[in-house]
Amino acid sequence: MSYWKNREEGKENPGINLGIFRIRFPFIHYRFEWPDYFQGLLMCAVDLAAIPLIIELLGMPFEAAMAIVILNGFFYLLHHLLGDPVVPGWITPAIPIIIVYIETFSIGPDRVKALMAFQFMLGLLSVFLGTTKLATKIIRLIPSAIKSGIIIGAGIAAVTTVFKAGGRFDIFPYTITISVSIAFYLIYSQHFHQNKEKYRLLNLINKLGIFPIILLAVFIAPLFKEANWPQIEWGFSNPDFNLLISNYTIFGVGLPPVSMFLTAIPTVLATYIVLFGDVLQSKAILEEADSLRGDEKIDYNSNRAHIILGARNSIMSFIGPDVTMCGPIWAAMHVVIVERYKQGKKAMHSIIGGSGSFRWGTNTGLLLLPIVSLVKPILGVALALTLIIQGFVSVRVGVLESKSQKDLGIAGVTAALLVVKGATWAFSVGILLVFLLYGKSFFKDGGQDNNSKFTI
């Protein structure tokens, strides 16, 4: 029975209540959104972009790295199945922090163990904050200036990763320029959104999100000699789970020593600051969508999100440690899904349906060798595209998080330190500045200065 058809106006989509969770299955509790599913088929290219990072840092063969990506993809489904209305992804802006940390260990078993210990500690912290409901309290207590700075800094760091010397832009300059330009036009241009109502083809392109852009990149990169033409292979992908388990998990290298868990704590706290910014992004983007759609109530619970992503990291740390981590949101695709959701009930019946259908699509794409081989040459472009869109969203949301001109000034300094010195420095200096500028009002409205309002 399709319970989703019986949703009352202004209520949540039907589901099975299980404490803080709300279980929903496709076709039964939400309408399957085929445009988002097909978009996911090609956007698995971004998930696959983790493979070069894993190979480089852990010395892992492609097939074992592929196994990690598939395991991670399976756990992505937990979010919407348990009631979290987001498109989950990596903790993308924290990747540089994590790389610096694990590179202090020699490549081989020690580095694998260090990554396992780090990911487990991050997962444990997230589950603790979610189950104790301290996550929500932390979100409320953190001053607006620091929230703003963390989110803005994460966005700048994401863009910097693409354009730094030797980065992906140097490898795919023309492909990235063309792809990103088209992506921003399709997602944010008022001119496009006016004309898509007039022309059926433009409306179809709009429904497919950035699916056509990834497909276009497959052809653009070889034309500009920035990548080879894809060699299409048939069948199913061939991840090597045996190799992964025997050489890169606790069953092969053993448990990390206690010292590795302890030394991971400072970097875990720094990474959580960035993760915390992603949670804020999720909340802000969904609140904006919720205000425009009166037919469905969107229930975003940061405690639930913490528990799910914490469980994902804890489990993955032992069966498939991953440098990209298990984060609360894939900002670029979450925005694409939400923008389509804003167009009304006919475009997307439920936000759960859009995010869930997309993640079913990426999981299907990871298993199909023709799709994997099609996008393999432009994995760097797919990663750059999602980083730049995330950067745009982070800066926009981060600026709006500031409540006054002083907030924005503190946020600017905090953001700069996050990019240059890391999250620990950024958080420390941000706290100091808020204390010096606001004093006793530190926790009052996030340190907001009522005599210096900031407006856009």
VEXDREN-2710 file (C-alpha; in Angstrom, 1 decimal):
% VEXDREN-2710
k/r/px/py/pz
1/MET/0.0/0.0/0.0
2/SER/1.3/3.5/-0.9
3/TYR/0.8/5.3/2.4
4/TRP/2.6/8.4/1.0
5/LYS/-0.5/9.2/-1.0
6/ASN/-2.5/9.8/2.2
7/ARG/-0.3/12.5/3.7
8/GLU/-2.3/15.2/5.3
9/GLU/-1.7/18.8/4.3
10/GLY/1.0/20.4/6.4
11/LYS/2.0/17.0/8.0
12/GLU/5.0/14.8/7.8
13/ASN/5.2/12.0/5.3
14/PRO/3.8/8.7/6.8
15/GLY/6.4/6.4/8.5
16/ILE/6.9/3.9/11.3
17/ASN/7.7/5.6/14.6
18/LEU/10.7/4.2/16.5
19/GLY/11.7/6.6/19.2
20/ILE/13.7/9.4/17.7
21/PHE/13.7/7.6/14.3
22/ARG/10.9/7.5/11.7
23/ILE/11.4/4.5/9.4
24/ARG/10.3/5.0/5.7
25/PHE/10.6/2.6/2.8
26/PRO/10.4/3.6/-0.9
27/PHE/7.1/3.3/-2.8
28/ILE/5.4/2.6/0.6
29/HIS/6.2/5.7/2.7
30/TYR/7.5/8.0/0.0
31/ARG/7.1/8.5/-3.7
32/PHE/10.1/7.3/-5.6
33/GLU/11.5/10.3/-7.5
34/TRP/12.9/9.0/-10.8
35/PRO/14.6/12.3/-11.8
36/ASP/16.7/12.2/-8.6
37/TYR/17.4/8.5/-9.0
38/PHE/18.8/8.9/-12.6
39/GLN/20.8/11.9/-11.4
40/GLY/22.3/9.7/-8.7
41/LEU/23.4/7.1/-11.3
42/LEU/26.0/9.5/-12.7
43/MET/26.7/11.4/-9.5
44/CYS/28.2/8.3/-8.0
45/ALA/31.2/9.8/-9.8
46/VAL/31.7/12.0/-6.7
47/ASP/31.6/9.0/-4.4
48/LEU/34.1/7.3/-6.6
49/ALA/36.4/10.4/-6.4
50/ALA/37.3/9.2/-2.9
51/ILE/39.2/6.3/-4.5
52/PRO/42.3/8.3/-5.6
53/LEU/42.5/9.8/-2.0
54/ILE/42.3/6.4/-0.4
55/ILE/44.9/4.8/-2.8
56/GLU/47.3/7.7/-2.2
57/LEU/47.1/7.9/1.6
58/LEU/46.7/4.2/2.4
59/GLY/48.6/2.5/-0.5
60/MET/45.4/0.5/-1.2
61/PRO/44.7/-1.2/-4.5
62/PHE/41.7/0.2/-6.6
63/GLU/39.5/-2.8/-6.0
64/ALA/39.9/-2.6/-2.2
65/ALA/39.2/1.2/-2.3
66/MET/36.1/0.5/-4.4
67/ALA/34.9/-1.9/-1.6
68/ILE/35.2/1.0/0.9
69/VAL/33.2/3.3/-1.4
70/ILE/30.4/0.7/-1.8
71/LEU/30.2/0.1/1.9
72/ASN/30.0/3.8/2.6
73/GLY/27.3/4.1/-0.1
74/PHE/25.2/1.4/1.6
75/PHE/25.3/3.3/4.9
76/TYR/24.3/6.6/3.2
77/LEU/20.8/5.0/2.9
78/LEU/20.4/4.9/6.6
79/HIS/19.7/8.6/6.8
80/HIS/16.5/8.8/4.9
81/LEU/15.4/5.3/5.9
82/LEU/15.5/6.4/9.5
83/GLY/13.9/9.8/9.0
84/ASP/16.8/12.2/8.4
85/PRO/15.7/14.4/5.4
86/VAL/19.2/15.1/3.9
87/VAL/21.5/13.9/1.2
88/PRO/24.4/12.6/3.3
89/GLY/28.0/12.8/2.1
90/TRP/31.6/13.3/3.3
91/ILE/32.9/15.8/5.8
92/THR/34.5/17.5/2.8
93/PRO/36.0/20.6/4.3
94/ALA/37.7/18.5/7.0
95/ILE/39.6/16.3/4.6
96/PRO/42.7/18.5/4.6
97/ILE/42.8/18.4/8.4
98/ILE/42.5/14.6/8.4
99/ILE/45.2/14.1/5.7
100/VAL/47.7/16.2/7.7
101/TYR/47.0/14.1/10.8
102/ILE/47.3/10.6/9.3
103/GLU/50.4/11.6/7.3
104/THR/52.2/11.9/10.6
105/PHE/52.1/8.1/10.7
106/SER/54.2/5.9/8.3
107/ILE/52.2/4.4/5.4
108/GLY/51.2/0.8/6.1
109/PRO/49.5/-0.8/9.1
110/ASP/50.3/2.2/11.4
111/ARG/48.5/4.7/9.2
112/VAL/45.5/2.4/8.7
113/LYS/45.3/2.0/12.5
114/ALA/45.6/5.7/13.0
115/LEU/42.7/6.3/10.6
116/MET/40.6/3.6/12.3
117/ALA/41.2/5.2/15.7
118/PHE/40.4/8.6/14.5
119/GLN/37.2/7.6/12.7
120/PHE/36.0/5.6/15.7
121/MET/36.6/8.5/18.1
122/LEU/34.7/10.9/15.8
123/GLY/31.8/8.4/15.6
124/LEU/31.8/7.9/19.4
125/LEU/31.7/11.6/20.0
126/SER/28.8/12.1/17.6
127/VAL/26.7/9.3/19.0
128/PHE/27.3/10.6/22.6
129/LEU/26.2/14.1/21.7
130/GLY/23.1/12.8/19.8
131/THR/21.9/10.3/22.5
132/THR/22.4/12.8/25.3
133/LYS/20.8/15.5/23.2
134/LEU/23.7/17.7/23.9
135/ALA/24.1/18.3/20.1
136/THR/21.1/20.5/20.0
137/LYS/22.2/22.4/23.1
138/ILE/25.7/23.0/21.6
139/ILE/24.1/24.4/18.5
140/ARG/22.1/26.8/20.6
141/LEU/25.0/27.8/22.8
142/ILE/27.7/28.5/20.2
143/PRO/27.8/32.2/19.4
144/SER/26.5/33.2/16.0
145/ALA/29.8/34.8/15.1
146/ILE/31.7/31.5/15.6
147/LYS/29.0/29.5/13.7
148/SER/29.2/32.0/10.9
149/GLY/33.0/31.9/10.8
150/ILE/33.2/28.1/10.8
151/ILE/30.7/27.7/7.9
152/ILE/32.3/30.5/5.8
153/GLY/35.8/29.1/6.5
154/ALA/34.7/25.6/5.5
155/GLY/33.4/27.0/2.2
156/ILE/36.6/28.9/1.4
157/ALA/38.6/25.8/2.3
158/ALA/36.6/23.7/-0.1
159/VAL/37.1/26.1/-3.0
160/THR/40.8/26.5/-2.1
161/THR/41.3/22.8/-2.4
162/VAL/40.3/23.0/-6.1
163/PHE/42.3/26.1/-7.1
164/LYS/45.5/25.6/-5.1
165/ALA/48.7/25.0/-7.0
166/GLY/48.7/21.4/-8.3
167/GLY/45.0/21.1/-7.5
168/ARG/42.3/19.8/-9.8
169/PHE/41.8/23.0/-11.6
170/ASP/45.4/22.8/-12.9
171/ILE/44.5/19.4/-14.3
172/PHE/41.1/20.2/-15.8
173/PRO/41.0/24.0/-16.3
174/TYR/38.7/24.2/-19.2
175/THR/36.4/21.3/-18.1
176/ILE/35.9/22.7/-14.6
177/THR/35.4/26.2/-15.9
178/ILE/32.7/25.2/-18.3
179/SER/31.0/22.7/-16.0
180/VAL/30.9/25.0/-13.0
181/SER/29.6/27.9/-15.1
182/ILE/26.7/25.8/-16.5
183/ALA/26.0/24.3/-13.0
184/PHE/25.6/27.8/-11.4
185/TYR/23.4/28.9/-14.3
186/LEU/21.1/25.9/-14.0
187/ILE/20.9/26.0/-10.2
188/TYR/20.8/29.7/-9.3
189/SER/20.2/31.8/-12.4
190/GLN/16.9/33.8/-12.4
191/HIS/17.0/33.9/-16.2
192/PHE/17.1/30.1/-16.5
193/HIS/14.3/29.6/-13.9
194/GLN/12.1/32.1/-15.8
195/ASN/12.6/30.4/-19.1
196/LYS/12.3/26.8/-17.9
197/GLU/8.6/27.4/-17.5
198/LYS/8.3/28.3/-21.1
199/TYR/10.3/25.5/-22.7
200/ARG/9.8/21.8/-22.1
201/LEU/13.4/20.9/-22.8
202/LEU/14.7/23.4/-20.2
203/ASN/12.2/22.1/-17.7
204/LEU/13.5/18.5/-18.2
205/ILE/17.1/19.7/-17.8
206/ASN/16.1/21.5/-14.6
207/LYS/14.6/18.3/-13.2
208/LEU/17.8/16.4/-13.8
209/GLY/19.8/18.8/-11.7
210/ILE/23.6/18.5/-12.4
211/PHE/23.2/15.1/-14.1
212/PRO/23.6/16.7/-17.5
213/ILE/26.7/18.6/-16.4
214/ILE/28.5/15.4/-15.4
215/LEU/27.5/13.8/-18.7
216/LEU/28.8/16.9/-20.6
217/ALA/32.1/16.7/-18.7
218/VAL/32.6/13.2/-20.0
219/PHE/32.8/14.7/-23.5
220/ILE/34.4/18.1/-22.7
221/ALA/37.5/16.7/-20.9
222/PRO/38.7/14.6/-23.9
223/LEU/37.9/17.4/-26.4
224/PHE/40.3/19.7/-24.5
225/LYS/42.8/16.8/-24.0
226/GLU/42.4/17.0/-20.3
227/ALA/41.3/13.3/-20.0
228/ASN/41.1/10.2/-22.1
229/TRP/37.9/9.1/-23.7
230/PRO/36.2/6.6/-21.5
231/GLN/36.7/2.9/-22.2
232/ILE/33.2/1.5/-21.6
233/GLU/33.3/-1.9/-19.8
234/TRP/30.2/-4.1/-19.3
235/GLY/29.0/-6.1/-16.3
236/PHE/29.2/-5.3/-12.6
237/SER/31.9/-3.6/-10.6
238/ASN/34.4/-5.8/-8.9
239/PRO/35.2/-4.6/-5.4
240/ASP/37.6/-6.8/-3.4
241/PHE/36.1/-7.1/0.0
242/ASN/38.5/-10.0/0.9
243/LEU/41.6/-7.8/0.3
244/LEU/40.0/-5.0/2.3
245/ILE/39.2/-7.1/5.3
246/SER/42.5/-9.0/5.4
247/ASN/44.8/-6.0/5.0
248/TYR/43.0/-2.8/6.0
249/THR/40.7/-3.6/8.9
250/ILE/40.9/-4.8/12.5
251/PHE/40.7/-8.4/11.1
252/GLY/44.0/-7.9/9.3
253/VAL/46.1/-5.3/11.1
254/GLY/44.5/-5.6/14.5
255/LEU/43.2/-3.0/16.9
256/PRO/44.9/0.3/17.2
257/PRO/46.9/0.8/20.5
258/VAL/45.3/3.0/23.2
259/SER/47.9/5.8/22.4
260/MET/46.4/6.2/18.9
261/PHE/42.9/6.8/20.3
262/LEU/44.3/9.4/22.7
263/THR/46.5/11.2/20.2
264/ALA/43.5/11.4/17.8
265/ILE/41.4/13.5/20.3
266/PRO/42.6/17.0/19.3
267/THR/42.1/16.4/15.6
268/VAL/38.7/14.7/16.3
269/LEU/37.6/17.9/18.1
270/ALA/38.8/20.1/15.3
271/THR/37.0/17.9/12.7
272/TYR/33.8/18.0/14.8
273/ILE/33.8/21.8/14.5
274/VAL/33.6/21.4/10.7
275/LEU/31.0/18.6/11.1
276/PHE/29.1/20.9/13.3
277/GLY/29.1/23.5/10.6
278/ASP/27.6/20.9/8.2
279/VAL/24.8/20.2/10.6
280/LEU/24.1/23.9/10.7
281/GLN/24.0/24.0/6.9
282/SER/21.5/21.1/6.8
283/LYS/19.3/22.9/9.3
284/ALA/19.4/26.2/7.5
285/ILE/18.8/24.8/4.0
286/LEU/15.8/22.7/5.2
287/GLU/14.3/25.6/7.2
288/GLU/14.4/27.7/4.0
289/ALA/12.6/25.0/2.1
290/ASP/10.1/24.3/4.8
291/SER/9.0/27.9/4.8
292/LEU/8.1/27.7/1.1
293/ARG/6.2/24.3/1.2
294/GLY/3.2/24.4/3.4
295/ASP/2.0/21.0/2.2
296/GLU/4.7/19.0/4.1
297/LYS/6.3/19.5/7.5
298/ILE/10.0/18.8/7.3
299/ASP/11.3/17.3/10.6
300/TYR/15.1/17.8/10.9
301/ASN/16.5/16.6/14.2
302/SER/20.2/17.3/14.8
303/ASN/20.3/14.7/17.6
304/ARG/19.1/12.0/15.2
305/ALA/21.5/13.2/12.5
306/HIS/24.4/12.9/15.0
307/ILE/23.4/9.3/16.0
308/ILE/23.2/8.1/12.4
309/LEU/26.4/9.7/11.2
310/GLY/28.1/8.6/14.4
311/ALA/27.1/5.0/13.9
312/ARG/28.2/5.1/10.3
313/ASN/31.7/6.4/11.3
314/SER/32.0/3.9/14.2
315/ILE/31.2/0.9/12.0
316/MET/33.2/2.1/9.0
317/SER/36.2/2.6/11.2
318/PHE/36.5/-1.2/11.7
319/ILE/35.3/-2.6/8.3
320/GLY/36.4/0.1/5.9
321/PRO/38.3/3.2/7.3
322/ASP/37.7/6.1/4.9
323/VAL/39.6/9.4/4.9
324/THR/36.6/11.3/3.6
325/MET/34.6/10.4/6.8
326/CYS/30.8/9.9/7.1
327/GLY/29.3/13.4/7.2
328/PRO/25.8/14.7/7.7
329/ILE/25.3/16.4/4.3
330/TRP/26.5/16.4/0.7
331/ALA/26.0/20.2/0.4
332/ALA/26.1/20.5/-3.3
333/MET/23.6/17.7/-4.0
334/HIS/21.4/18.6/-1.0
335/VAL/21.0/22.1/-2.5
336/VAL/20.1/20.6/-5.9
337/ILE/17.5/18.4/-4.4
338/VAL/16.1/21.1/-2.2
339/GLU/15.9/23.6/-5.1
340/ARG/13.8/21.1/-7.0
341/TYR/11.7/20.4/-3.9
342/LYS/10.9/24.2/-3.6
343/GLN/9.1/24.0/-7.0
344/GLY/6.1/22.3/-5.4
345/LYS/4.4/19.0/-4.7
346/LYS/4.2/18.0/-8.4
347/ALA/7.9/18.4/-8.9
348/MET/8.8/16.4/-5.7
349/HIS/6.1/15.0/-3.4
350/SER/8.4/14.7/-0.3
351/ILE/11.9/15.8/0.6
352/ILE/12.5/12.3/1.9
353/GLY/11.6/10.9/-1.6
354/GLY/14.1/13.2/-3.3
355/SER/17.0/12.6/-1.0
356/GLY/16.3/8.8/-0.7
357/SER/15.8/8.3/-4.5
358/PHE/19.0/10.1/-5.2
359/ARG/21.0/7.9/-2.8
360/TRP/19.4/4.7/-4.3
361/GLY/20.6/6.0/-7.6
362/THR/24.2/6.5/-6.5
363/ASN/24.3/3.0/-5.0
364/THR/23.0/1.5/-8.2
365/GLY/25.6/3.4/-10.2
366/LEU/28.5/2.1/-8.0
367/LEU/27.5/-1.5/-8.9
368/LEU/27.2/-1.0/-12.7
369/LEU/30.6/-1.2/-14.5
370/PRO/29.4/0.7/-17.6
371/ILE/28.7/3.8/-15.4
372/VAL/31.9/3.4/-13.3
373/SER/34.0/3.1/-16.4
374/LEU/32.1/6.0/-18.1
375/VAL/32.8/8.5/-15.4
376/LYS/36.2/7.2/-14.3
377/PRO/38.3/9.7/-16.4
378/ILE/36.5/12.7/-15.0
379/LEU/36.4/11.8/-11.2
380/GLY/38.5/14.9/-10.5
381/VAL/35.9/17.2/-12.2
382/ALA/33.1/15.6/-10.3
383/LEU/34.9/16.2/-7.0
384/ALA/35.8/19.8/-8.0
385/LEU/32.2/20.5/-9.0
386/THR/30.8/19.4/-5.6
387/LEU/33.5/21.3/-3.7
388/ILE/32.8/24.6/-5.5
389/ILE/29.1/24.4/-5.1
390/GLN/29.5/23.5/-1.5
391/GLY/31.8/26.5/-1.1
392/PHE/29.2/28.8/-2.6
393/VAL/26.5/27.4/-0.3
394/SER/28.7/27.6/2.8
395/VAL/29.7/31.2/2.3
396/ARG/26.0/32.2/1.6
397/VAL/24.7/30.3/4.7
398/GLY/27.6/31.4/6.9
399/VAL/27.1/35.1/6.2
400/LEU/23.4/34.9/7.0
401/GLU/24.3/33.2/10.3
402/SER/25.9/36.5/11.5
403/LYS/23.5/38.6/13.5
404/SER/25.5/41.9/13.5
405/GLN/28.4/43.7/11.8
406/LYS/30.6/42.7/14.7
407/ASP/29.6/39.1/14.2
408/LEU/30.6/39.3/10.6
409/GLY/34.0/40.7/11.5
410/ILE/34.7/38.0/14.0
411/ALA/33.4/35.4/11.4
412/GLY/35.9/36.8/8.8
413/VAL/38.8/36.3/11.2
414/THR/37.6/32.9/12.3
415/ALA/37.2/31.8/8.7
416/ALA/40.6/32.9/7.7
417/LEU/42.2/31.1/10.6
418/LEU/40.3/27.9/9.7
419/VAL/41.8/28.0/6.2
420/VAL/45.3/28.9/7.2
421/LYS/45.9/27.5/10.7
422/GLY/43.2/24.8/11.1
423/ALA/40.0/24.4/13.0
424/THR/41.5/24.4/16.5
425/TRP/43.1/27.8/16.0
426/ALA/39.9/29.1/14.4
427/PHE/37.7/28.0/17.3
428/SER/40.1/29.3/20.0
429/VAL/40.5/32.8/18.4
430/GLY/36.8/33.0/17.7
431/ILE/35.9/32.3/21.3
432/LEU/38.5/34.9/22.5
433/LEU/37.1/37.6/20.1
434/VAL/33.5/37.0/21.1
435/PHE/34.5/37.2/24.8
436/LEU/36.5/40.4/24.3
437/LEU/33.8/42.1/22.2
438/TYR/30.7/40.9/24.0
439/GLY/31.8/40.1/27.5
440/LYS/28.9/39.0/29.7
441/SER/26.7/38.8/26.6
442/PHE/28.8/35.9/25.3
443/PHE/25.9/33.4/25.4
444/LYS/23.1/35.9/25.0
445/ASP/21.7/35.5/21.5
446/GLY/25.1/34.1/20.5
447/GLY/26.8/37.3/21.5
448/GLN/24.6/39.4/19.3
449/ASP/25.2/43.2/19.5
450/ASN/21.7/44.7/19.3
451/ASN/23.1/48.1/18.5
452/SER/24.9/47.0/15.4
453/LYS/22.4/44.9/13.3
454/PHE/23.7/43.3/10.2
455/THR/21.3/43.1/7.2
456/ILE/21.6/42.0/3.6
END
